[in-house]
Amino acid sequence: MKPLLIIVVCCSFGLSAQEQWPETDCLKAATQLQQLEQKINSGYSLKEAEHLHLSQRQLEKQLDKFCQKPVTTSLPGKVKMKKTAKTAPDSLAAIAKGPQLYVSSVSVKAPYQGKKLQAWLQYYAEPKACFGVRDSRQMVWCTEQRQQAKANFERQWQQKLALSLPE
């Protein structure tokens, strides 16, 4: 019974103790992951999609597996300074403070201002086919319709202004 117990204990230590990467390798992998995520967020072609997501998953797995407690390499003759751990702010204390107000400016882009905006809103109604559109061809059609309506509205507005201004 004892030999079996010793074998089981030794095997379990071998399985649980995984090789850890040096800290520099972990930092390199983390920066690669950040660059990859920036590439994904900035846009990519359909051909690149699977490769990028596969690389991202692989890097995340490697960081999770080999960088939990990275091996720090110290140079001989240098004294290591202990870093103080920063504690996260107490979430309950933050909740107890109440909501915080953030002042930010919001700019609303309207095609026109004032009376011209009112006239545009009365003139143009978005076609029902253009609500909740996901097809790119349909989006293009809706945009073209809006641009054409805008050009017609501009023409009519200029004619109205020309008629209303006495010479």
Kinemage of the C-alpha trace (Angstrom):
@kinemage 1
@onewidth
@group {chain A} dominant
@subgroup {mainchain}
@vectorlist {calphas} color= white
{ca met a 1} P 0.000 0.000 0.000
{ca lys a 2} L 2.843 2.398 0.880
{ca pro a 3} L 4.615 2.053 -2.491
{ca leu a 4} L 1.352 2.776 -4.297
{ca leu a 5} L 0.758 5.866 -2.172
{ca ile a 6} L 4.290 7.135 -2.833
{ca ile a 7} L 3.863 6.662 -6.590
{ca val a 8} L 0.515 8.494 -6.588
{ca val a 9} L 1.945 11.410 -4.576
{ca cys a 10} L 5.002 11.722 -6.836
{ca cys a 11} L 2.888 11.636 -9.995
{ca ser a 12} L 0.474 14.228 -8.662
{ca phe a 13} L 3.350 16.612 -7.891
{ca gly a 14} L 4.689 16.112 -11.388
{ca leu a 15} L 1.316 16.930 -12.904
{ca ser a 16} L 0.590 19.968 -10.763
{ca ala a 17} L 4.025 21.562 -11.068
{ca gln a 18} L 4.114 23.123 -14.500
{ca glu a 19} L 7.103 24.770 -16.037
{ca gln a 20} L 6.897 28.559 -15.733
{ca trp a 21} L 8.388 30.960 -18.249
{ca pro a 22} L 10.863 33.670 -17.305
{ca glu a 23} L 9.334 37.075 -16.627
{ca thr a 24} L 10.788 38.566 -19.823
{ca asp a 25} L 9.121 35.878 -21.958
{ca cys a 26} L 5.817 36.511 -20.193
{ca leu a 27} L 6.111 40.236 -20.898
{ca lys a 28} L 6.895 39.540 -24.562
{ca ala a 29} L 3.874 37.262 -24.850
{ca ala a 30} L 1.667 39.854 -23.136
{ca thr a 31} L 2.785 42.589 -25.541
{ca gln a 32} L 2.216 40.257 -28.496
{ca leu a 33} L -1.295 39.609 -27.204
{ca gln a 34} L -1.934 43.344 -26.828
{ca gln a 35} L -0.707 43.999 -30.378
{ca leu a 36} L -2.871 41.177 -31.672
{ca glu a 37} L -5.929 42.553 -29.874
{ca gln a 38} L -5.219 46.013 -31.304
{ca lys a 39} L -5.049 44.473 -34.783
{ca ile a 40} L -8.369 42.707 -34.167
{ca asn a 41} L -9.994 45.899 -32.886
{ca ser a 42} L -8.683 47.998 -35.775
{ca gly a 43} L -10.123 45.637 -38.361
{ca tyr a 44} L -8.962 42.766 -40.469
{ca ser a 45} L -9.850 40.906 -43.623
{ca leu a 46} L -11.942 37.773 -43.707
{ca lys a 47} L -8.846 35.746 -44.639
{ca glu a 48} L -7.037 36.896 -41.495
{ca ala a 49} L -9.967 36.340 -39.112
{ca glu a 50} L -9.441 32.684 -38.255
{ca his a 51} L -5.657 33.023 -37.971
{ca leu a 52} L -5.936 36.076 -35.685
{ca his a 53} L -8.477 34.476 -33.379
{ca leu a 54} L -6.494 31.225 -33.257
{ca ser a 55} L -3.311 33.132 -32.378
{ca gln a 56} L -5.173 35.104 -29.726
{ca arg a 57} L -6.536 31.945 -28.089
{ca gln a 58} L -3.102 30.301 -28.204
{ca leu a 59} L -1.367 33.299 -26.587
{ca glu a 60} L -4.049 33.532 -23.896
{ca lys a 61} L -3.629 29.820 -23.099
{ca gln a 62} L 0.156 30.147 -22.961
{ca leu a 63} L -0.027 33.158 -20.653
{ca asp a 64} L -2.530 31.374 -18.452
{ca lys a 65} L -0.489 28.177 -18.328
{ca phe a 66} L 3.104 29.406 -18.150
{ca cys a 67} L 2.909 32.882 -16.624
{ca gln a 68} L 0.964 32.390 -13.410
{ca lys a 69} L 4.143 32.746 -11.359
{ca pro a 70} L 6.865 33.741 -13.827
{ca val a 71} L 10.450 32.954 -12.935
{ca thr a 72} L 12.330 36.137 -12.142
{ca thr a 73} L 15.952 36.166 -13.140
{ca ser a 74} L 18.146 38.267 -10.922
{ca leu a 75} L 21.511 39.584 -11.941
{ca pro a 76} L 24.354 38.736 -9.557
{ca gly a 77} L 25.498 41.651 -7.429
{ca lys a 78} L 22.185 43.468 -7.614
{ca val a 79} L 19.978 43.698 -4.606
{ca lys a 80} L 16.358 42.992 -5.307
{ca met a 81} L 13.941 45.601 -4.050
{ca lys a 82} L 10.640 44.407 -2.762
{ca lys a 83} L 7.704 45.887 -4.566
{ca thr a 84} L 4.769 46.856 -2.459
{ca ala a 85} L 1.579 45.330 -3.678
{ca lys a 86} L -1.080 47.807 -4.639
{ca thr a 87} L -4.368 46.890 -3.127
{ca ala a 88} L -7.495 47.280 -5.150
{ca pro a 89} L -9.946 49.840 -3.801
{ca asp a 90} L -12.656 48.324 -1.676
{ca ser a 91} L -15.638 47.859 -3.941
{ca leu a 92} L -18.090 48.122 -1.039
{ca ala a 93} L -16.614 51.473 -0.044
{ca ala a 94} L -16.944 52.690 -3.625
{ca ile a 95} L -20.572 51.613 -3.704
{ca ala a 96} L -21.251 53.303 -0.377
{ca lys a 97} L -19.969 56.629 -1.745
{ca gly a 98} L -22.784 56.654 -4.268
{ca pro a 99} L -22.747 57.403 -7.954
{ca gln a 100} L -20.153 59.752 -9.345
{ca leu a 101} L -20.962 62.414 -11.881
{ca tyr a 102} L -18.820 62.722 -14.936
{ca val a 103} L -19.022 65.835 -17.038
{ca ser a 104} L -18.637 65.232 -20.719
{ca ser a 105} L -19.707 67.001 -23.820
{ca val a 106} L -21.945 65.300 -26.299
{ca ser a 107} L -22.057 66.567 -29.816
{ca val a 108} L -25.094 65.744 -31.879
{ca lys a 109} L -24.466 65.816 -35.574
{ca ala a 110} L -27.503 67.079 -37.395
{ca pro a 111} L -27.392 67.800 -41.101
{ca tyr a 112} L -28.906 71.260 -40.595
{ca gln a 113} L -29.641 73.822 -37.875
{ca gly a 114} L -32.696 75.870 -36.942
{ca lys a 115} L -35.460 76.377 -39.497
{ca lys a 116} L -33.607 74.407 -42.125
{ca leu a 117} L -33.476 71.409 -39.762
{ca gln a 118} L -37.223 71.664 -39.126
{ca ala a 119} L -37.876 71.811 -42.869
{ca trp a 120} L -35.595 68.801 -43.460
{ca leu a 121} L -37.367 66.751 -40.793
{ca gln a 122} L -40.715 67.528 -42.427
{ca tyr a 123} L -39.345 66.801 -45.906
{ca tyr a 124} L -37.470 63.527 -45.341
{ca ala a 125} L -38.745 60.315 -43.824
{ca glu a 126} L -36.441 57.290 -43.773
{ca pro a 127} L -37.897 54.412 -45.820
{ca lys a 128} L -39.104 51.512 -43.653
{ca ala a 129} L -36.770 49.194 -45.544
{ca cys a 130} L -33.821 51.124 -44.051
{ca phe a 131} L -34.560 50.367 -40.387
{ca gly a 132} L -32.406 47.641 -38.809
{ca val a 133} L -30.549 46.929 -42.050
{ca arg a 134} L -27.661 44.462 -41.876
{ca asp a 135} L -27.116 43.765 -45.563
{ca ser a 136} L -24.408 45.957 -47.098
{ca arg a 137} L -26.239 46.310 -50.423
{ca gln a 138} L -29.326 47.524 -48.600
{ca met a 139} L -27.201 49.973 -46.562
{ca val a 140} L -25.724 51.384 -49.755
{ca trp a 141} L -29.189 51.802 -51.255
{ca cys a 142} L -30.439 53.581 -48.114
{ca thr a 143} L -27.427 55.907 -48.096
{ca glu a 144} L -27.900 56.728 -51.772
{ca gln a 145} L -31.600 57.459 -51.185
{ca arg a 146} L -30.738 59.765 -48.284
{ca gln a 147} L -28.092 61.600 -50.340
{ca gln a 148} L -30.477 62.004 -53.266
{ca ala a 149} L -33.213 63.320 -50.963
{ca lys a 150} L -30.691 65.693 -49.386
{ca ala a 151} L -29.658 67.042 -52.796
{ca asn a 152} L -33.315 67.560 -53.788
{ca phe a 153} L -34.016 69.272 -50.466
{ca glu a 154} L -31.018 71.581 -50.933
{ca arg a 155} L -32.252 72.545 -54.410
{ca gln a 156} L -35.737 73.297 -53.103
{ca trp a 157} L -34.347 75.218 -50.129
{ca gln a 158} L -32.168 77.386 -52.369
{ca gln a 159} L -35.152 78.080 -54.664
{ca lys a 160} L -37.262 79.011 -51.633
{ca leu a 161} L -34.530 81.373 -50.401
{ca ala a 162} L -34.150 82.939 -53.849
{ca leu a 163} L -37.903 83.585 -54.062
{ca ser a 164} L -38.174 84.982 -50.536
{ca leu a 165} L -35.284 87.458 -50.845
{ca pro a 166} L -36.276 90.719 -52.561
{ca glu a 167} L -33.718 92.158 -54.959
